[in-house]
Amino acid sequence: MGVALGLALVLASCGDAKSSGSGGSSGSKSEVIAIAADPPELINPLNDNGTAGIGVSMAIFAPLVTTDPETGKLQNVMADSVTPDKNSQTWTIKLKPGNTFQNGQPLTAKDYVDSWNMTAMGSNAWKNNGFFSKVDGYDALNPPTPDGATPKPTAVKTMSGLKQIDDLTFSVKLKVPFSQFGLTLQYLGLAPLPEEVRKNPDAYKRKPIGNGPYKLAADWNPGDDLKLAKWDGYKGALVPQADEITYRFIPNADTAYNEFLAGNLDFVDVPSTKVKSFKTDAPDQWVTSVSSGANYLVIPAWDARFKNPKLRHAISEAIDRKAFADLVGLSEPAKGLVAPDMAGYRDNACKYCDFDAGKAKQLLQEAGGFSGPLNINYSTTSATGQIFAEAIGNMLRQNLGLEVKYTGKQSSEITELANNHKLDGLRFSGWGHDYPSIEDYLTPMFKSNGDANFAMYTNPALDAVLAKGDAEPDPEKAIKLYQQAEDIALEDMPLIPLYTKSNAYLHSAKIEPRVSKYVGVSALWATFK
Amino acid sequence: MIRFVLRRAVAAVPIGVLVTLGVFALVFAMPGDPLRELAGDKPIPAAVLAAKRAQYHLDDPFIVQYLLSMKDILTGHFGTTFAGADIAAQLRLRIPVTLKLTLLANAVQWTLGLFFGIYAGFKRNGWIDRSLLLTTLVLLAVPGLVAYFAAQYLFGVELKWFPVSGVLEGFPRSYLLPALVIGVLGFAGLARLLRTSIVETVNADFVKTARAKGLGEQRVLWRHILPNALLPVVTFIGLDLAGMFGGAIITESIFNLPGLGQFMFQAIKLKEGGVVVLLSTLAFISFILINLLVDLLYGVLDPRVRNV
């Protein structure tokens, strides 16, 4: 009987299919934005460095400063002024008066100082802890912990370099001069938390109290869409147009794409599987960004076989970047180590990036050839890893006559092997900046012990030029110094530039996403038609 | 009967230990550092890594990690996932989703399977029987992944008969399309099993005896043939149902249903041994329970095996 009932239920429910539009469009401006990721478990920008969590936080929290999407210049949001001393080591930040949190409390310098100290405390294990490692006194809050031990809260609770001066002013003293520090302040991972949240962050995991343009419109329980409504207490710059925003988390990117095609979403990322078809799937409803960072082939600095720079240049010259970029799709051949939308990008930076098989062979000969098969590692987690590896492998085989083999592994395993200097051969990597400065490409990837030094490369000369740039208060002169660092890195070539990729997005007819040459594509700041 | 149930329950304990230990070992043996997967785009400071390692006992030896996980499961202290989600809350959210999908999918599968199986069994070599054979062959050959996306695109995006994904429209609308696809792809095996079983039973001695006694055709059919022919089918259905409680990973992902399958997938991706073992234990318990139920039902249907 239960069986027959089941069928009846199925049939009856098929009848009343009704189209489900995206939210009520009764005059108010609302949009549904898809995020192709597992929903975050908490909203706390200080304890989140994932794309999904930070993306959502952008609506609820506001940064100190931001990049003007029109001009690319730094613009104040919560800050009234950000002033370095003459050697860029101590920075004084003055807040605009009159800003509050969404619970009505005024936003003060103390909120920043206390939130930052809390994040810098190693035993709290908050994800943006690392940002504060540049600040004087960070080490006292992060003593070395023996393997297997739980870091204990330290007796010292505050960084000596972080000082509140008055209600609206505080200063940050860095360990060493850093001219780009003002730019880093636009990272949303530095947002302030109000006192009641700081007292018990766990209680506010799913009900954030921010200082940004949107607040929670409804309870946010696990599995729910995140529904936000405009908060009229926001007095910062760049107020978005939407009255209501719904973030819907759809971990399967192809499913999210189908949801968009069915008309249930206003904004969605184009997944890598649809790069060739999105323009016909949604004509006139797509936009692309200039760039989403840069992509490289990593040559391990720990492997003596690759030591000769001429060999590295030979590999670089043997790669037909145009063909490779066409294979990747939505991509341009790389001409340097930084993304093309950065101030200080030069489209003639790389002298060894034009495809020239003859020159490649000659360089290989001068380098004394290469012994043994060349291994290319690719990530099995990525749908395209193997295809890209084989494309590069074929070019090296045909143009240099090298014997090439391939190894597929999970990306976390590749990273671990590389960190232990045990990875054999080449691998792929990519980098996108956290703040728009070419310094944020050069320091992480090429400075000795940089955060993202994929090749484990060190060159004291490059470190010295970077330090000079960091100490140079004049932005133009600083860029010149960083460009010198880029030149050194291109001569040594621990990373071979491959391509820069655009991202594509689909949007419904009622909105026009903000497209900026400097900060990419944003649905949050979309224009309503 | 109570002794039978007790005996089964006791026998389940060592099997449970073996299953959970095996699953935990498999997760443990997966390459890569779980916390690095979690880190996403950015490097994590050493202090943060150390704190997380200690919190999740990742520095302990394998067997200690396993015992700690089992202790948490048995005492009901599920804790949180690496990403910070309260596991008990996740289970409360996800078990109903998987249950609804499973039951609806099974309803579809059984309806189609029983109907076509019985019909084909009694009208052997008729056109329904022959087209059933062909259809089932085709269905068994279609990969699930292709069928799910194709159905989603055709019925969700183009025709708009069903929601494309998600559970926003509630039960049963949000579950209909995935359940229909699972059911249609799955009924073939059931139908073919039932058909064969009926064919065998129709020619059995006791059926001939019943006919010889002069019983009416309807009575022979419903009282003598069907109960006997259904016996292997009950076992099949039991196994199938229990298997689905583990969560349909691919279906739940494509139709964005926040059930146990998606949870399992996330946990495997992040190498969260504790969560994987918890979910395996849940699947194991439902497997044991359903099989127990099947065996008891067997006794009801077939007096010969009553109270084993």
Chai-1 contact restraints between the chains, C-beta under 6 A:
chainA,res_idxA,chainB,res_idxB,connection_type,confidence,min_distance_angstrom,max_distance_angstrom,comment,restraint_id
A,V3,B,W110,contact,1.0,0.0,6.0,A-B,restraint_1
A,V3,B,T111,contact,1.0,0.0,6.0,A-B,restraint_2
A,G6,B,A107,contact,1.0,0.0,6.0,A-B,restraint_3
A,G6,B,T111,contact,1.0,0.0,6.0,A-B,restraint_4
A,L7,B,T111,contact,1.0,0.0,6.0,A-B,restraint_5
A,S13,B,P172,contact,1.0,0.0,6.0,A-B,restraint_6
A,S13,B,R173,contact,1.0,0.0,6.0,A-B,restraint_7
A,S13,B,L176,contact,1.0,0.0,6.0,A-B,restraint_8
A,A17,B,W161,contact,1.0,0.0,6.0,A-B,restraint_9
A,S19,B,K160,contact,1.0,0.0,6.0,A-B,restraint_10
A,D38,B,Q266,contact,1.0,0.0,6.0,A-B,restraint_11
A,E41,B,A83,contact,1.0,0.0,6.0,A-B,restraint_12
A,E41,B,G84,contact,1.0,0.0,6.0,A-B,restraint_13
A,E41,B,A85,contact,1.0,0.0,6.0,A-B,restraint_14
A,L42,B,G84,contact,1.0,0.0,6.0,A-B,restraint_15
A,N49,B,K42,contact,1.0,0.0,6.0,A-B,restraint_16
A,G50,B,G40,contact,1.0,0.0,6.0,A-B,restraint_17
A,G122,B,A47,contact,1.0,0.0,6.0,A-B,restraint_18
A,A125,B,V48,contact,1.0,0.0,6.0,A-B,restraint_19
A,A125,B,A51,contact,1.0,0.0,6.0,A-B,restraint_20
A,A125,B,K52,contact,1.0,0.0,6.0,A-B,restraint_21
A,N129,B,P45,contact,1.0,0.0,6.0,A-B,restraint_22
A,N129,B,V48,contact,1.0,0.0,6.0,A-B,restraint_23
A,G130,B,P45,contact,1.0,0.0,6.0,A-B,restraint_24
A,N142,B,A47,contact,1.0,0.0,6.0,A-B,restraint_25
A,T145,B,A50,contact,1.0,0.0,6.0,A-B,restraint_26
A,G148,B,D59,contact,1.0,0.0,6.0,A-B,restraint_27
A,T150,B,A54,contact,1.0,0.0,6.0,A-B,restraint_28
A,P151,B,A47,contact,1.0,0.0,6.0,A-B,restraint_29
A,P151,B,A50,contact,1.0,0.0,6.0,A-B,restraint_30
A,P151,B,A51,contact,1.0,0.0,6.0,A-B,restraint_31
A,P222,B,A89,contact,1.0,0.0,6.0,A-B,restraint_32
A,P222,B,L93,contact,1.0,0.0,6.0,A-B,restraint_33
A,G223,B,L93,contact,1.0,0.0,6.0,A-B,restraint_34
A,G223,B,P258,contact,1.0,0.0,6.0,A-B,restraint_35
A,I250,B,N256,contact,1.0,0.0,6.0,A-B,restraint_36
A,N252,B,S253,contact,1.0,0.0,6.0,A-B,restraint_37
A,N252,B,I254,contact,1.0,0.0,6.0,A-B,restraint_38
A,T255,B,S165,contact,1.0,0.0,6.0,A-B,restraint_39
A,T255,B,I254,contact,1.0,0.0,6.0,A-B,restraint_40
A,T255,B,N256,contact,1.0,0.0,6.0,A-B,restraint_41
A,N258,B,Q152,contact,1.0,0.0,6.0,A-B,restraint_42
A,N258,B,V157,contact,1.0,0.0,6.0,A-B,restraint_43
A,N258,B,V164,contact,1.0,0.0,6.0,A-B,restraint_44
A,E259,B,V164,contact,1.0,0.0,6.0,A-B,restraint_45
A,E259,B,S165,contact,1.0,0.0,6.0,A-B,restraint_46
A,L261,B,V157,contact,1.0,0.0,6.0,A-B,restraint_47
A,A262,B,G156,contact,1.0,0.0,6.0,A-B,restraint_48
A,A262,B,V157,contact,1.0,0.0,6.0,A-B,restraint_49
A,A262,B,V164,contact,1.0,0.0,6.0,A-B,restraint_50
A,Q410,B,P31,contact,1.0,0.0,6.0,A-B,restraint_51
A,Q410,B,G32,contact,1.0,0.0,6.0,A-B,restraint_52
A,S412,B,G32,contact,1.0,0.0,6.0,A-B,restraint_53
A,S412,B,D33,contact,1.0,0.0,6.0,A-B,restraint_54
A,S412,B,R36,contact,1.0,0.0,6.0,A-B,restraint_55
A,S412,B,E37,contact,1.0,0.0,6.0,A-B,restraint_56
A,E413,B,P31,contact,1.0,0.0,6.0,A-B,restraint_57
A,E413,B,G32,contact,1.0,0.0,6.0,A-B,restraint_58
A,T415,B,R36,contact,1.0,0.0,6.0,A-B,restraint_59
A,E416,B,D33,contact,1.0,0.0,6.0,A-B,restraint_60
A,D451,B,P43,contact,1.0,0.0,6.0,A-B,restraint_61
